[in-house]
Every structure is written in structure tokens, then in C-alpha cells.
Amino acid sequence: MTLILFNKPYDVLSQFTDRGTGGSTRQTLSDFIDLPGVYPAGRLDLDSEGLMLLTDDGRLQARIADPKYKMPKTYLAQVEGEVSEEALAALRRGVRLKDGLTRPAEAEAIADPGLWPRDPPIRVRKSVPDGWIRLTISEGRNRQVRRMTAAVGHPTLRLVRWRIGDWTLGDLMPGEWRRSDG
């Protein structure tokens, strides 16, 4: 079994080919990983960064990606505004989105984690402070973390997936990958 931990950079598709129209030249996983037979276990939005797992083991891929297994995923979200305890409490209870109530999340305000600079940088407004939230969810709705933080009044400016189950990004820099022992 092969398991790859990859730090997906911002603006990279979480697939090996770009099926976009108009002859686009977006970067894909194949720009970083040249390893036949591995496939992504789940997705990460184009505008999100961080940990992706790739494997050649279909059962492991399903266990990681399928929401029915409820594998926890931890994100570091830079959000607009100073994070309030009320917003964190709402995230911990579950947030009502258009597609229903989310499961309760683990949520805490954290200091700036000192991540690598994002390219391009996030938009900064001098009149609006920002803060960081560590959020762990166990479901995988489309753009869920962004929708949850927006629903509690803190739109996400930058989103980095830090952990999936027991696997963490560690010291991997954007575009880097390594094999895991499982």
C-alpha cells in the first residue's frame, strides 16, 4: 500500500488532469506528483491549501473520503474580524446552512500559526481585523468550513487543512509530498 501526504498549494486542482474548458492551464496534482497508481482520497477546493492524502488502496481511499466514516479533518482558517466566543459556541453546537444543520465542530480561536506566505496574498483591509480559528469537522459538505465561518459572521480569508484523521501536514511546504508508513 502506498500513502502520500501532499501539501496542496493555493490555486491547484485536487485532481491529476484539468478538464476545464477554453484551454486553461491550471496546475493539477500531476505538476507535483509523478507516481503512477495513486489517487486522491477526497478533494480540497482550488482556493484552499494544505493536506491531501493520495493512495493506491481503494478501501483506504473510501475510508478517508466517504463522509459515512466521519474521519475528522482539522482546518486552520484565517477569518475576517476578531473571533468571538459566541461565534465559537455556535460552531461547537452546529450551524444551520442552506443544506441543513452541520454536526457540532471542535472550534477554538488560535494565535496566528505562522504558516508559509500565500501566493497570492490574502486581501487585507486595514479597517477590518482578522483572526484564526482551528476547526475540526467530521463531515465533508461542499465548501463547508467557509460556509460555517461565514454563517457565524467571520468570512474565511484563507483556509488550510492541517490534519486528516491521524495524519498531519507537519513540516511539508506547499507543493511538497512524502510517503507515510500508514
mmCIF file of the C-alpha atoms, coordinates in Angstrom:
data_MODEL
# 
_entry.id   MODEL 
# 
loop_
_atom_site.group_PDB 
_atom_site.id 
_atom_site.type_symbol 
_atom_site.label_atom_id 
_atom_site.label_alt_id 
_atom_site.label_comp_id 
_atom_site.label_asym_id 
_atom_site.label_entity_id 
_atom_site.label_seq_id 
_atom_site.pdbx_PDB_ins_code 
_atom_site.Cartn_x 
_atom_site.Cartn_y 
_atom_site.Cartn_z 
_atom_site.occupancy 
_atom_site.B_iso_or_equiv 
_atom_site.pdbx_formal_charge 
_atom_site.auth_seq_id 
_atom_site.auth_comp_id 
_atom_site.auth_asym_id 
_atom_site.auth_atom_id 
_atom_site.pdbx_PDB_model_num 
ATOM 1   C CA . MET A 1 1   ? 0.000   0.000  0.000   1.00 0.00 ? 1   MET A CA 1 
ATOM 2   C CA . THR A 1 2   ? 1.190   3.486  -0.873  1.00 0.00 ? 2   THR A CA 1 
ATOM 3   C CA . LEU A 1 3   ? 0.039   6.541  1.073   1.00 0.00 ? 3   LEU A CA 1 
ATOM 4   C CA . ILE A 1 4   ? 1.203   10.023 0.100   1.00 0.00 ? 4   ILE A CA 1 
ATOM 5   C CA . LEU A 1 5   ? 0.841   13.167 2.210   1.00 0.00 ? 5   LEU A CA 1 
ATOM 6   C CA . PHE A 1 6   ? 0.803   16.249 -0.030  1.00 0.00 ? 6   PHE A CA 1 
ATOM 7   C CA . ASN A 1 7   ? 0.662   19.951 0.819   1.00 0.00 ? 7   ASN A CA 1 
ATOM 8   C CA . LYS A 1 8   ? -1.624  21.258 -1.928  1.00 0.00 ? 8   LYS A CA 1 
ATOM 9   C CA . PRO A 1 9   ? -0.799  24.856 -2.780  1.00 0.00 ? 9   PRO A CA 1 
ATOM 10  C CA . TYR A 1 10  ? -3.433  27.525 -3.329  1.00 0.00 ? 10  TYR A CA 1 
ATOM 11  C CA . ASP A 1 11  ? -4.891  27.552 -6.876  1.00 0.00 ? 11  ASP A CA 1 
ATOM 12  C CA . VAL A 1 12  ? -4.048  23.907 -7.654  1.00 0.00 ? 12  VAL A CA 1 
ATOM 13  C CA . LEU A 1 13  ? -6.778  21.475 -8.709  1.00 0.00 ? 13  LEU A CA 1 
ATOM 14  C CA . SER A 1 14  ? -7.088  18.429 -6.445  1.00 0.00 ? 14  SER A CA 1 
ATOM 15  C CA . GLN A 1 15  ? -7.045  16.048 -9.426  1.00 0.00 ? 15  GLN A CA 1 
ATOM 16  C CA . PHE A 1 16  ? -4.431  14.892 -11.930 1.00 0.00 ? 16  PHE A CA 1 
ATOM 17  C CA . THR A 1 17  ? -5.972  16.419 -15.063 1.00 0.00 ? 17  THR A CA 1 
ATOM 18  C CA . ASP A 1 18  ? -7.717  19.695 -15.826 1.00 0.00 ? 18  ASP A CA 1 
ATOM 19  C CA . ARG A 1 19  ? -10.978 19.106 -17.632 1.00 0.00 ? 19  ARG A CA 1 
ATOM 20  C CA . GLY A 1 20  ? -11.612 22.839 -17.802 1.00 0.00 ? 20  GLY A CA 1 
ATOM 21  C CA . THR A 1 21  ? -12.761 24.483 -20.979 1.00 0.00 ? 21  THR A CA 1 
ATOM 22  C CA . GLY A 1 22  ? -11.083 27.071 -23.103 1.00 0.00 ? 22  GLY A CA 1 
ATOM 23  C CA . GLY A 1 23  ? -7.601  25.535 -22.963 1.00 0.00 ? 23  GLY A CA 1 
ATOM 24  C CA . SER A 1 24  ? -6.968  26.626 -19.385 1.00 0.00 ? 24  SER A CA 1 
ATOM 25  C CA . THR A 1 25  ? -3.558  25.983 -17.886 1.00 0.00 ? 25  THR A CA 1 
ATOM 26  C CA . ARG A 1 26  ? -4.424  25.453 -14.245 1.00 0.00 ? 26  ARG A CA 1 
ATOM 27  C CA . GLN A 1 27  ? -1.979  23.467 -12.170 1.00 0.00 ? 27  GLN A CA 1 
ATOM 28  C CA . THR A 1 28  ? -3.022  19.976 -11.111 1.00 0.00 ? 28  THR A CA 1 
ATOM 29  C CA . LEU A 1 29  ? -1.615  17.249 -8.886  1.00 0.00 ? 29  LEU A CA 1 
ATOM 30  C CA . SER A 1 30  ? 0.399   15.964 -11.862 1.00 0.00 ? 30  SER A CA 1 
ATOM 31  C CA . ASP A 1 31  ? 2.503   19.143 -11.713 1.00 0.00 ? 31  ASP A CA 1 
ATOM 32  C CA . PHE A 1 32  ? 3.788   17.964 -8.312  1.00 0.00 ? 32  PHE A CA 1 
ATOM 33  C CA . ILE A 1 33  ? 3.358   14.180 -8.034  1.00 0.00 ? 33  ILE A CA 1 
ATOM 34  C CA . ASP A 1 34  ? 4.685   11.773 -10.667 1.00 0.00 ? 34  ASP A CA 1 
ATOM 35  C CA . LEU A 1 35  ? 3.709   8.487  -9.070  1.00 0.00 ? 35  LEU A CA 1 
ATOM 36  C CA . PRO A 1 36  ? 1.538   6.130  -11.131 1.00 0.00 ? 36  PRO A CA 1 
ATOM 37  C CA . GLY A 1 37  ? -1.404  4.399  -9.480  1.00 0.00 ? 37  GLY A CA 1 
ATOM 38  C CA . VAL A 1 38  ? -2.156  6.796  -6.611  1.00 0.00 ? 38  VAL A CA 1 
ATOM 39  C CA . TYR A 1 39  ? -5.408  8.718  -6.435  1.00 0.00 ? 39  TYR A CA 1 
ATOM 40  C CA . PRO A 1 40  ? -6.655  11.497 -4.160  1.00 0.00 ? 40  PRO A CA 1 
ATOM 41  C CA . ALA A 1 41  ? -8.672  10.414 -1.129  1.00 0.00 ? 41  ALA A CA 1 
ATOM 42  C CA . GLY A 1 42  ? -11.051 13.346 -1.132  1.00 0.00 ? 42  GLY A CA 1 
ATOM 43  C CA . ARG A 1 43  ? -10.855 16.833 -2.526  1.00 0.00 ? 43  ARG A CA 1 
ATOM 44  C CA . LEU A 1 44  ? -9.647  20.240 -1.483  1.00 0.00 ? 44  LEU A CA 1 
ATOM 45  C CA . ASP A 1 45  ? -11.048 23.352 -3.141  1.00 0.00 ? 45  ASP A CA 1 
ATOM 46  C CA . LEU A 1 46  ? -8.963  25.308 -5.636  1.00 0.00 ? 46  LEU A CA 1 
ATOM 47  C CA . ASP A 1 47  ? -8.788  28.253 -3.218  1.00 0.00 ? 47  ASP A CA 1 
ATOM 48  C CA . SER A 1 48  ? -7.864  26.107 -0.194  1.00 0.00 ? 48  SER A CA 1 
ATOM 49  C CA . GLU A 1 49  ? -4.417  24.852 0.789   1.00 0.00 ? 49  GLU A CA 1 
ATOM 50  C CA . GLY A 1 50  ? -2.978  22.064 2.832   1.00 0.00 ? 50  GLY A CA 1 
ATOM 51  C CA . LEU A 1 51  ? -3.075  18.352 3.455   1.00 0.00 ? 51  LEU A CA 1 
ATOM 52  C CA . MET A 1 52  ? -4.282  15.949 0.818   1.00 0.00 ? 52  MET A CA 1 
ATOM 53  C CA . LEU A 1 53  ? -3.865  12.189 1.057   1.00 0.00 ? 53  LEU A CA 1 
ATOM 54  C CA . LEU A 1 54  ? -3.304  10.066 -2.028  1.00 0.00 ? 54  LEU A CA 1 
ATOM 55  C CA . THR A 1 55  ? -3.253  6.278  -2.075  1.00 0.00 ? 55  THR A CA 1 
ATOM 56  C CA . ASP A 1 56  ? -3.330  3.212  -4.296  1.00 0.00 ? 56  ASP A CA 1 
ATOM 57  C CA . ASP A 1 57  ? -5.567  1.393  -1.768  1.00 0.00 ? 57  ASP A CA 1 
ATOM 58  C CA . GLY A 1 58  ? -9.252  1.723  -2.712  1.00 0.00 ? 58  GLY A CA 1 
ATOM 59  C CA . ARG A 1 59  ? -10.521 0.699  0.730   1.00 0.00 ? 59  ARG A CA 1 
ATOM 60  C CA . LEU A 1 60  ? -8.331  3.262  2.477   1.00 0.00 ? 60  LEU A CA 1 
ATOM 61  C CA . GLN A 1 61  ? -9.337  5.882  -0.075  1.00 0.00 ? 61  GLN A CA 1 
ATOM 62  C CA . ALA A 1 62  ? -13.017 5.243  0.723   1.00 0.00 ? 62  ALA A CA 1 
ATOM 63  C CA . ARG A 1 63  ? -12.421 5.295  4.492   1.00 0.00 ? 63  ARG A CA 1 
ATOM 64  C CA . ILE A 1 64  ? -10.708 8.683  4.214   1.00 0.00 ? 64  ILE A CA 1 
ATOM 65  C CA . ALA A 1 65  ? -13.047 10.325 1.711   1.00 0.00 ? 65  ALA A CA 1 
ATOM 66  C CA . ASP A 1 66  ? -16.511 8.903  2.411   1.00 0.00 ? 66  ASP A CA 1 
ATOM 67  C CA . PRO A 1 67  ? -18.460 11.063 4.909   1.00 0.00 ? 67  PRO A CA 1 
ATOM 68  C CA . LYS A 1 68  ? -20.137 7.955  6.368   1.00 0.00 ? 68  LYS A CA 1 
ATOM 69  C CA . TYR A 1 69  ? -16.835 7.126  8.123   1.00 0.00 ? 69  TYR A CA 1 
ATOM 70  C CA . LYS A 1 70  ? -16.784 10.584 9.780   1.00 0.00 ? 70  LYS A CA 1 
ATOM 71  C CA . MET A 1 71  ? -12.977 10.871 9.663   1.00 0.00 ? 71  MET A CA 1 
ATOM 72  C CA . PRO A 1 72  ? -12.150 14.139 11.448  1.00 0.00 ? 72  PRO A CA 1 
ATOM 73  C CA . LYS A 1 73  ? -10.466 16.852 9.423   1.00 0.00 ? 73  LYS A CA 1 
ATOM 74  C CA . THR A 1 74  ? -8.828  19.878 11.063  1.00 0.00 ? 74  THR A CA 1 
ATOM 75  C CA . TYR A 1 75  ? -8.564  23.229 9.328   1.00 0.00 ? 75  TYR A CA 1 
ATOM 76  C CA . LEU A 1 76  ? -6.795  26.462 10.184  1.00 0.00 ? 76  LEU A CA 1 
ATOM 77  C CA . ALA A 1 77  ? -8.988  29.307 8.986   1.00 0.00 ? 77  ALA A CA 1 
ATOM 78  C CA . GLN A 1 78  ? -7.927  32.924 8.825   1.00 0.00 ? 78  GLN A CA 1 
ATOM 79  C CA . VAL A 1 79  ? -11.174 34.822 9.144   1.00 0.00 ? 79  VAL A CA 1 
ATOM 80  C CA . GLU A 1 80  ? -12.396 38.355 8.917   1.00 0.00 ? 80  GLU A CA 1 
ATOM 81  C CA . GLY A 1 81  ? -12.990 40.044 12.262  1.00 0.00 ? 81  GLY A CA 1 
ATOM 82  C CA . GLU A 1 82  ? -11.923 39.294 15.810  1.00 0.00 ? 82  GLU A CA 1 
ATOM 83  C CA . VAL A 1 83  ? -13.249 35.852 16.693  1.00 0.00 ? 83  VAL A CA 1 
ATOM 84  C CA . SER A 1 84  ? -15.919 35.992 19.373  1.00 0.00 ? 84  SER A CA 1 
ATOM 85  C CA . GLU A 1 85  ? -16.768 33.338 21.929  1.00 0.00 ? 85  GLU A CA 1 
ATOM 86  C CA . GLU A 1 86  ? -20.369 33.473 20.632  1.00 0.00 ? 86  GLU A CA 1 
ATOM 87  C CA . ALA A 1 87  ? -19.190 32.522 17.133  1.00 0.00 ? 87  ALA A CA 1 
ATOM 88  C CA . LEU A 1 88  ? -17.095 29.658 18.509  1.00 0.00 ? 88  LEU A CA 1 
ATOM 89  C CA . ALA A 1 89  ? -20.022 28.425 20.620  1.00 0.00 ? 89  ALA A CA 1 
ATOM 90  C CA . ALA A 1 90  ? -22.249 28.415 17.524  1.00 0.00 ? 90  ALA A CA 1 
ATOM 91  C CA . LEU A 1 91  ? -19.674 26.368 15.587  1.00 0.00 ? 91  LEU A CA 1 
ATOM 92  C CA . ARG A 1 92  ? -19.457 23.910 18.501  1.00 0.00 ? 92  ARG A CA 1 
ATOM 93  C CA . ARG A 1 93  ? -23.255 23.489 18.525  1.00 0.00 ? 93  ARG A CA 1 
ATOM 94  C CA . GLY A 1 94  ? -23.622 23.134 14.757  1.00 0.00 ? 94  GLY A CA 1 
ATOM 95  C CA . VAL A 1 95  ? -24.521 25.811 12.246  1.00 0.00 ? 95  VAL A CA 1 
ATOM 96  C CA . ARG A 1 96  ? -27.638 25.979 10.095  1.00 0.00 ? 96  ARG A CA 1 
ATOM 97  C CA . LEU A 1 97  ? -26.665 26.145 6.425   1.00 0.00 ? 97  LEU A CA 1 
ATOM 98  C CA . LYS A 1 98  ? -28.897 26.042 3.331   1.00 0.00 ? 98  LYS A CA 1 
ATOM 99  C CA . ASP A 1 99  ? -28.414 22.262 3.181   1.00 0.00 ? 99  ASP A CA 1 
ATOM 100 C CA . GLY A 1 100 ? -29.226 21.713 6.860   1.00 0.00 ? 100 GLY A CA 1 
ATOM 101 C CA . LEU A 1 101 ? -27.625 21.773 10.285  1.00 0.00 ? 101 LEU A CA 1 
ATOM 102 C CA . THR A 1 102 ? -23.950 20.828 10.466  1.00 0.00 ? 102 THR A CA 1 
ATOM 103 C CA . ARG A 1 103 ? -22.661 18.390 13.023  1.00 0.00 ? 103 ARG A CA 1 
ATOM 104 C CA . PRO A 1 104 ? -21.050 20.048 16.041  1.00 0.00 ? 104 PRO A CA 1 
ATOM 105 C CA . ALA A 1 105 ? -17.444 21.017 15.367  1.00 0.00 ? 105 ALA A CA 1 
ATOM 106 C CA . GLU A 1 106 ? -14.443 21.450 17.599  1.00 0.00 ? 106 GLU A CA 1 
ATOM 107 C CA . ALA A 1 107 ? -13.626 25.151 17.378  1.00 0.00 ? 107 ALA A CA 1 
ATOM 108 C CA . GLU A 1 108 ? -11.126 27.390 19.088  1.00 0.00 ? 108 GLU A CA 1 
ATOM 109 C CA . ALA A 1 109 ? -9.546  30.756 18.439  1.00 0.00 ? 109 ALA A CA 1 
ATOM 110 C CA . ILE A 1 110 ? -5.793  30.437 17.956  1.00 0.00 ? 110 ILE A CA 1 
ATOM 111 C CA . ALA A 1 111 ? -2.872  32.786 17.515  1.00 0.00 ? 111 ALA A CA 1 
ATOM 112 C CA . ASP A 1 112 ? -1.510  33.311 14.012  1.00 0.00 ? 112 ASP A CA 1 
ATOM 113 C CA . PRO A 1 113 ? 0.040   29.877 13.288  1.00 0.00 ? 113 PRO A CA 1 
ATOM 114 C CA . GLY A 1 114 ? 2.932   31.391 11.330  1.00 0.00 ? 114 GLY A CA 1 
ATOM 115 C CA . LEU A 1 115 ? 2.296   29.493 8.097   1.00 0.00 ? 115 LEU A CA 1 
ATOM 116 C CA . TRP A 1 116 ? 4.152   29.986 4.842   1.00 0.00 ? 116 TRP A CA 1 
ATOM 117 C CA . PRO A 1 117 ? 3.153   33.102 2.869   1.00 0.00 ? 117 PRO A CA 1 
ATOM 118 C CA . ARG A 1 118 ? 0.284   32.507 0.462   1.00 0.00 ? 118 ARG A CA 1 
ATOM 119 C CA . ASP A 1 119 ? 0.763   33.300 -3.204  1.00 0.00 ? 119 ASP A CA 1 
ATOM 120 C CA . PRO A 1 120 ? -1.144  35.437 -3.976  1.00 0.00 ? 120 PRO A CA 1 
ATOM 121 C CA . PRO A 1 121 ? -1.501  37.021 -0.539  1.00 0.00 ? 121 PRO A CA 1 
ATOM 122 C CA . ILE A 1 122 ? -4.961  37.336 1.021   1.00 0.00 ? 122 ILE A CA 1 
ATOM 123 C CA . ARG A 1 123 ? -6.723  40.664 0.702   1.00 0.00 ? 123 ARG A CA 1 
ATOM 124 C CA . VAL A 1 124 ? -6.085  42.828 3.730   1.00 0.00 ? 124 VAL A CA 1 
ATOM 125 C CA . ARG A 1 125 ? -8.325  45.677 4.845   1.00 0.00 ? 125 ARG A CA 1 
ATOM 126 C CA . LYS A 1 126 ? -6.697  47.939 7.395   1.00 0.00 ? 126 LYS A CA 1 
ATOM 127 C CA . SER A 1 127 ? -10.079 48.819 8.911   1.00 0.00 ? 127 SER A CA 1 
ATOM 128 C CA . VAL A 1 128 ? -11.082 45.173 9.484   1.00 0.00 ? 128 VAL A CA 1 
ATOM 129 C CA . PRO A 1 129 ? -9.008  42.987 11.823  1.00 0.00 ? 129 PRO A CA 1 
ATOM 130 C CA . ASP A 1 130 ? -8.652  39.274 11.236  1.00 0.00 ? 130 ASP A CA 1 
ATOM 131 C CA . GLY A 1 131 ? -8.236  36.220 13.436  1.00 0.00 ? 131 GLY A CA 1 
ATOM 132 C CA . TRP A 1 132 ? -7.569  32.490 13.243  1.00 0.00 ? 132 TRP A CA 1 
ATOM 133 C CA . ILE A 1 133 ? -9.788  29.539 14.113  1.00 0.00 ? 133 ILE A CA 1 
ATOM 134 C CA . ARG A 1 134 ? -8.822  25.872 14.427  1.00 0.00 ? 134 ARG A CA 1 
ATOM 135 C CA . LEU A 1 135 ? -11.901 23.946 13.318  1.00 0.00 ? 135 LEU A CA 1 
ATOM 136 C CA . THR A 1 136 ? -12.338 20.161 13.271  1.00 0.00 ? 136 THR A CA 1 
ATOM 137 C CA . ILE A 1 137 ? -15.294 18.723 11.391  1.00 0.00 ? 137 ILE A CA 1 
ATOM 138 C CA . SER A 1 138 ? -16.372 15.147 10.705  1.00 0.00 ? 138 SER A CA 1 
ATOM 139 C CA . GLU A 1 139 ? -18.432 15.631 7.579   1.00 0.00 ? 139 GLU A CA 1 
ATOM 140 C CA . GLY A 1 140 ? -17.488 16.893 4.158   1.00 0.00 ? 140 GLY A CA 1 
ATOM 141 C CA . ARG A 1 141 ? -20.080 19.146 2.620   1.00 0.00 ? 141 ARG A CA 1 
ATOM 142 C CA . ASN A 1 142 ? -19.128 21.343 -0.294  1.00 0.00 ? 142 ASN A CA 1 
ATOM 143 C CA . ARG A 1 143 ? -17.140 24.377 0.960   1.00 0.00 ? 143 ARG A CA 1 
ATOM 144 C CA . GLN A 1 144 ? -18.397 23.563 4.454   1.00 0.00 ? 144 GLN A CA 1 
ATOM 145 C CA . VAL A 1 145 ? -15.797 25.365 6.583   1.00 0.00 ? 145 VAL A CA 1 
ATOM 146 C CA . ARG A 1 146 ? -16.121 28.564 4.533   1.00 0.00 ? 146 ARG A CA 1 
ATOM 147 C CA . ARG A 1 147 ? -19.910 28.433 4.788   1.00 0.00 ? 147 ARG A CA 1 
ATOM 148 C CA . MET A 1 148 ? -19.790 27.732 8.537   1.00 0.00 ? 148 MET A CA 1 
ATOM 149 C CA . THR A 1 149 ? -17.463 30.627 9.356   1.00 0.00 ? 149 THR A CA 1 
ATOM 150 C CA . ALA A 1 150 ? -19.499 32.979 7.160   1.00 0.00 ? 150 ALA A CA 1 
ATOM 151 C CA . ALA A 1 151 ? -22.710 31.854 8.903   1.00 0.00 ? 151 ALA A CA 1 
ATOM 152 C CA . VAL A 1 152 ? -21.285 32.947 12.277  1.00 0.00 ? 152 VAL A CA 1 
ATOM 153 C CA . GLY A 1 153 ? -20.140 36.328 10.947  1.00 0.00 ? 153 GLY A CA 1 
ATOM 154 C CA . HIS A 1 154 ? -16.492 35.566 10.132  1.00 0.00 ? 154 HIS A CA 1 
ATOM 155 C CA . PRO A 1 155 ? -15.914 35.049 6.395   1.00 0.00 ? 155 PRO A CA 1 
ATOM 156 C CA . THR A 1 156 ? -12.856 32.914 5.645   1.00 0.00 ? 156 THR A CA 1 
ATOM 157 C CA . LEU A 1 157 ? -9.908  34.715 4.067   1.00 0.00 ? 157 LEU A CA 1 
ATOM 158 C CA . ARG A 1 158 ? -7.512  31.750 3.987   1.00 0.00 ? 158 ARG A CA 1 
ATOM 159 C CA . LEU A 1 159 ? -8.165  28.064 4.600   1.00 0.00 ? 159 LEU A CA 1 
ATOM 160 C CA . VAL A 1 160 ? -5.514  25.433 5.277   1.00 0.00 ? 160 VAL A CA 1 
ATOM 161 C CA . ARG A 1 161 ? -6.341  21.782 6.010   1.00 0.00 ? 161 ARG A CA 1 
ATOM 162 C CA . TRP A 1 162 ? -3.876  20.720 8.701   1.00 0.00 ? 162 TRP A CA 1 
ATOM 163 C CA . ARG A 1 163 ? -4.981  17.219 9.689   1.00 0.00 ? 163 ARG A CA 1 
ATOM 164 C CA . ILE A 1 164 ? -6.960  14.267 8.327   1.00 0.00 ? 164 ILE A CA 1 
ATOM 165 C CA . GLY A 1 165 ? -7.514  11.565 10.953  1.00 0.00 ? 165 GLY A CA 1 
ATOM 166 C CA . ASP A 1 166 ? -4.074  10.836 12.416  1.00 0.00 ? 166 ASP A CA 1 
ATOM 167 C CA . TRP A 1 167 ? -2.115  12.343 9.508   1.00 0.00 ? 167 TRP A CA 1 
ATOM 168 C CA . THR A 1 168 ? -0.843  15.927 9.750   1.00 0.00 ? 168 THR A CA 1 
ATOM 169 C CA . LEU A 1 169 ? 0.834   18.349 7.411   1.00 0.00 ? 169 LEU A CA 1 
ATOM 170 C CA . GLY A 1 170 ? 3.824   18.652 9.719   1.00 0.00 ? 170 GLY A CA 1 
ATOM 171 C CA . ASP A 1 171 ? 6.705   20.474 8.056   1.00 0.00 ? 171 ASP A CA 1 
ATOM 172 C CA . LEU A 1 172 ? 5.641   19.902 4.438   1.00 0.00 ? 172 LEU A CA 1 
ATOM 173 C CA . MET A 1 173 ? 5.838   23.114 2.461   1.00 0.00 ? 173 MET A CA 1 
ATOM 174 C CA . PRO A 1 174 ? 3.403   23.904 -0.387  1.00 0.00 ? 174 PRO A CA 1 
ATOM 175 C CA . GLY A 1 175 ? 3.974   21.542 -3.317  1.00 0.00 ? 175 GLY A CA 1 
ATOM 176 C CA . GLU A 1 176 ? 5.963   19.026 -1.238  1.00 0.00 ? 176 GLU A CA 1 
ATOM 177 C CA . TRP A 1 177 ? 4.919   15.426 -0.561  1.00 0.00 ? 177 TRP A CA 1 
ATOM 178 C CA . ARG A 1 178 ? 6.179   12.412 1.322   1.00 0.00 ? 178 ARG A CA 1 
ATOM 179 C CA . ARG A 1 179 ? 5.262   8.778  1.780   1.00 0.00 ? 179 ARG A CA 1 
ATOM 180 C CA . SER A 1 180 ? 3.661   7.708  5.024   1.00 0.00 ? 180 SER A CA 1 
ATOM 181 C CA . ASP A 1 181 ? 4.016   4.400  6.800   1.00 0.00 ? 181 ASP A CA 1 
ATOM 182 C CA . GLY A 1 182 ? 0.237   4.250  7.186   1.00 0.00 ? 182 GLY A CA 1 
# 
